Amino acid sequence: MKSLYWLKRRENHLPVVMGLVDGILTAMLLAARKILGYGTPVDSATALKVALYAFATAGFVFYIGRYAELRSQLVHAAAQLNLRKRGKLATTHLGRMVLHEAVGEAFVSGGCSFISALLPLSLAAAFPSAPLFSVIISLLMLGLLGYLLGRAVRGSSVSWSISLVLGGLLMTGFGFSLHIM
């Protein structure tokens, strides 16, 4: 119940959405040829490797960005309070709270990335004779995320959906041409 309350808070949407989108796009980029049925099919080991890669990269990148943002807010607040020592707030208890918040959100983002990368690749492994199935599911997931994002920011849900689906198609095409896996 506590986790549902946490997810309902607007400021917690960013790590979840970034992780989910990142995981889908990472899977589509890295394993595009395998997902589309070229070469050896996706197996569970490949799915797990790509999902772990998505977890590590999404978590680390999110941590760096979020920690830098929160720490810069503390430095700005210290300047607004006319504290003599620059960055003083960042070395206090508030600085440690910011660090813990950034680490926690990084794990959330990485976990969401892991799950959303694992799902389409697991589908590709489970249904090797229907390679487009996992691509269609991935694009539908991106479309749904776009729709929800559009509603959350009070923008055009259709535009957000189309943008994310086009991003998924571009990543798949890019991954196919790079032949990473």
Sequence and secondary structure as in RCSB ss.txt:
>XXXX:A:sequence
MKSLYWLKRRENHLPVVMGLVDGILTAMLLAARKILGYGTPVDSATALKVALYAFATAGFVFYIGRYAELRSQLV
HAAAQLNLRKRGKLATTHLGRMVLHEAVGEAFVSGGCSFISALLPLSLAAAFPSAPLFSVIISLLMLGLLGYLLG
RAVRGSSVSWSISLVLGGLLMTGFGFSLHIM
>XXXX:A:secstr
 HHHHHHHSGGGHHHHHHHHHHHHHHHHHHTHHHHTT SS   HHHHHHHHHHHHHHHHHHHHHHHHHHHHHHHH
HHHHHTT SSTTTGGGSHHHHHHHHHHHHHHHHHHHHHHHHHHHHHHHHHH TT HHHHHHHHHHHHHHHHHHHH
HHTTS HHHHHHHHHHHHHHHHHHHHHHT  
